[in-house]
Amino acid sequence: MDLEIDTYAHDDWWVVSVHGDVDIATAPRLREVVIGLVSDGHLDVVIDLGAVDFLDSTGLGAIVGALKRVRTHGGDLRLVCTNSRIRKVFELTGLDRVFVMADSIETAVG
């Protein structure tokens, strides 16, 4: 499946809404979107993974890299993850303890 990424402002946060598979072929696009937001001075970011069907290690790496980039610039990054299979990936890798993981955008930015 292809990857679609939309960005929009929500309160003082920027939401990166991801649809599709985040894998070796598509993870660089996600990384570039976050780099663009940080370059534009948008440092508080929520990545919405609610419509992600598949996430591999390259996708995880892109998300971890996004967290590092945002934090290096004094910002914060949170995840919305409603898919139990995707959440399980974060739990198995211990990354659920690294990221703030929410069930909705409103909860993530609240």
Buried (B, 14 or more C-beta within 10 A) or exposed (E): EEBEBEBEEBEEBBBBBBBBBBBEEBBEBBBEBBEEBBEEEBBBBBBBBBEBEBBBEBBBEBBBBBBEBBEEEEBBBBBBBBBEEBBEBBEEEEBBEEBEBBEEBEEBBE
